[in-house]
């Protein structure tokens, strides 16, 4: 394989404006409000890294000499590891901030923490926080690009992007092209607390897909129709004709009060079983952002369904998307032509 470093950016200029106009934002704190070509640009940029990550030598010097801080104020396994691997495969120095040992635990304010991190002259920061809007607050106080790795119930933009990339690669493998128009995606589960659902809704509807959301009444946000989705309470009806079924985890850690009668009752009404999957379009694709509660929102024989479950591919696409985002957002820092 020829190294990506020997080529100009991977994306095709015919799909969007040239240079930094293709993605003019310093930060990536959410997908709401982004233009279709901005989303497509990031998806296209990720494809070179999908290819690199499948090679024996998974290394680029694209970000050599840059320092990336992963400041995770909320626990994570998949997202933290994915961002760490992404940064290191691009040649950057990656520092993970251990929140349990940080000054935040000693009472330091979020703004003071942001100012402290800024004084260290990082070239990019990846922030995960339990409060909605916290990442935007930090981004406004620092001088380097900031990527949102999930903030409260707000957004998880790289998850929305990696899910779109996962769907697109699967469509291409089936000879169906890469157009999201005409695609029906059903998202089922804890919509109320899910930043993953919000980022997927923003991303998929902007790219032209028809999105359905399904949840028990207590887990369906008021006014969800304003996000250009169709809400359902009946999971069987929501599955009818769906091309993609995306299940969500019940986020017990964000729940205060009784939102569902019991996990058993929830599975009966909203769990994805083989029988229930048969109500979707033939060969419908199955997704889940993880971690999964097997036997609650999804059965194991569905999660592991060969040829249709994309769950492990979502993890693979996550590294590539995060590599693309780190690359794009640091181009001005690196003084690349058209990005300075």
N, C-alpha and C positions, 0 to 999 in steps of 0.2 A: 504494500500500500504506500502511496505517496503521502507524506505528512501534510496535514492541513496548513501548516505554517508556510508551505511553499506556494500557497494559492491566496488570491484575494478572498474576501468574505464569501461564504458559500451561497448566499441567497441570490436569486435572479432579479436583476434590476427591472425587469418588465412588470413585476408584480407590485411595486411600490416605489416611492420617491428615492432618489439617489442619496448616498452618503448618510449623514446623521439624520436627515429628514425622514428616513425609513423608521427610525425610532428615536425621536428627539428628546426623550425624557432622561433626566439624570438618575432617577430612582425607579424602582418597581415596587410600589406599595399596594397595588391592586390592579385588577383588570377592568374595573368599571370605567367606562368612558374612553377606553382605548379604541382606535380605529381598526377595522378588519385587517388592513395591510400591516399595521404594527404587530398584531398577533401573528399573522402569517410570516412576517419577517423573523420573529423569534423561533417559530416552528421550523422554518427553512434553515436557519442558522444551526439549529440543533442537529440536523441530519448528518453533518460532517463528524460530529462527536459521537453519534450512534455508531457510525462506521469505525471510528478510532477505538471506541470502547470494546469492540468485538475482536480487536487484533491482539496478538500476544504482547506487543509493546504498546501499552496504553499511556503514552506520555507525549505532551506537547510543551514547548517553551513559551507559549503565547503570553502567559502572565508572569514570566520569570522576573524576579526583582520586586514584585508587588506583594503587599501584605494584606491578607483578608482576615477580619475578625468575625468569628461566629459567636454572637452573644445571644444565648438561648436562656431567657428568663423563665421559660416553661420547658418541662422535660420533653424530650424527643429521642427517638432512636433512628427511625428511617430518615427523617428530614436532616437531622444533624450529620449523620454518616454520609448521606448523599451530597450535601454541600461540602463536607470535608474532602470527600473523594474527588468531587468536581474541581475544587480549587487546586488540589495537589496534582491532579492529572494535567492541569493547565500550567503547572510549574510555579504556582504561587506559594508563598509562605503562609500557612494557615494556622491561626491561633484560635482555639476553642476556649471561650470564657466559661468557667465553672461557676454557675450562679450560686450554688450552695456555699461557696467560699467567697463570694463577692461582697462588696460593701453594701449592696442592696439589702442584704440580710442584716446589716448593721444599722439600717435606717436611712441610707443615702437616697435622695430623691432620684427619679428617673432622669430628670434634666441634668442633675449633677453627674450622674453616671455617663450620660451622653457627652457632656463636656470633657469628662476625663478620657473617654475613649477617643474623642476627637483630638485631644492633645497628643495622642500617640501616633498621629499622622498615618492611620491606616488608609489603604487605597480603596477599600470597599468594606462594608459591614453587612452581615446577614443577621437579622434580628427576629427573634420569636418571643412573643410576650402574651400573657394571659388576658390582657386588657385590650379591647378594641380601640384603635386609634393610637396606641402607644408607639407603633413603628413610625407612623407619620410624624409624631411629635419628635422622635429622635432624629428623623431625616431632616427636619427643619432646623436642627441645632448643630449638625455636623457638616463638614466640608467635602465629604466623599460620597459616592453612590451608596444607597441603602437598598437592600432587598428584603422584602417581607417574607419571612418563613412561617407566617401564621400569627395573627393577632386577634385574640378573643373570638368573638362571633363575626368578625368583619370579613377578612379575606385570607386566602392562602394562594396567591397568584401562580407560583410555580407548580402547584398541584393542578390547577386548572389547565395550565399549559401542557403539562406532561400527560394529562388525560386526553387532551385534544390530539397530541402527537401520537399517543397510543392508538386512538381510534383511527387516525389517518393512516398509520402504517398497516393496520389490520385491513382497512378498506382496500389499500393498494395491493396487498397480497391476494385479495379475493378478486382482483381485476375490476374493482368498482371505482377507481380513480381516487381523487383526494378532495372532492367537493362535499362540504357539509350540508349544502342545500338539499332538502328532501329527506334528510336523516331525522329520525325520531328517537330521542334519548329519554328514557324514563329514569328519574333519580328518586329513590325510595329510602325512607328512613327518617332520621332525626334532622329534618330540614331546619328547624328552629335554631338549633345550636351550631349548625354546621357551616364553618367558613369555607370548607371544601365545596359544599353545594353552591354557595354564593359565587365563588370564583368560576366554577364550572358553568353556572347559569350565564354569567356575564360573557364568558369566553364562547360558549357554544351558540348562544343566541346571536352574538355579534357575527359569528362565522356563518350564520344562516340555518342552523339546525333548529328543529322544533323540539322544545324541551317540556316534558311533563314532570311534575313533582307530586309525590305521594307520601302521605304521612297520617298518623292519627291526628285528630283535631288539635290535641294539646301540643303537638310537635310541628304544627304548620304555622308559619308566621302570618300575622294579619297583613293583608294587602300584598301578598306574594304575587298577585296578578300584575302588579306594576312592573315587575321584572320581566314581563313578556313571556311568562310560562303559563301552563295550564295545570291547575291544582286538581288532585284526585284524593278521595278518601278510600276508594275501593281499589286495592292493588291489582286485582284481576283485570279491571277495566283499564287501568293505567298501562298494563302490559300489552294490551291488544294492539298488534301492529308495530311494536317497538323494535327498532334495529339494535339498540344498545340498552342494557339494563345496568344501572350503576347503583349499588347498594351502599348505604352509609351505616357507620357504627353508632350505636346508642351511646351518647356521651354523658354517662352517668356523673362524671366529675363536674359537668356544667349545670346539672339539674338540681334545683332546690324545690323539693316537693314531689308529689306523685304524678308523673307524666304518663305512665303506662300501668295497667293492672298488674302484670307480671311478665317476665321474659317468655314464659310458656305461651301466654295469651298473645303476646306481641308476635312470636313466631307463627302462630296459627293464622293471624291476620296479615302480617307484613313480611314474613320470612320467605326468602327465595328458595323454593324447592324445585326438583326436576319437573314435577307435575305443573307447578305454577309457571316455570320458565317456558313450558310448552304453549302457553297462551300468548307469548310474544311471537314475533316474526320468526319463521324457520331459520335456524342457525344464528339467532340473535347473540350478540356478544355480551359477556358478563364482566363487570368491573367492580372493584372495591378499593378504596384508598388505604385500607389497613389502619391499625391492626383489626383483624376480624374477630367477631364473636361467633365462632362456628356453632351451628345449631341454634342460633338466635336469629340474626338477620340474614344468614346464608348457610345453607347446608354444605357439608364438606364435598359431597359428590357433585355439587354445582361449582363450588370454588375451584375444584381441581379438574373441571371438565375439559378434556383435551380438545384443542381446536377452537374452543369458544371462550374459555376463561382467559382474560388478559391481565390478571392480577400481578403475576410476576413480571410481565412486560411493563406494567406501569412503573415498577421499581427501576427497571433498566432505563426507561425513557426519562425518569427523574434525574438521573445523573447527567444525561445529555442536555436536557433543558437547562439545568442549573449551570452547566459549563457554558452554554450559549448566553445565558443572562449575565454571568460574570464577565464573559468576553465582551459583549456589546456595551455594557455599562461602564467598562473601564477603558474604552477606546479613546475617549477624550483625554484621560489621564496619560495614556501612552502616546498621545500626540499623533495619532494616525491621520493620514490625509483624508479630508472630508469630515473628520470628527473633532478637530481641534476647536 
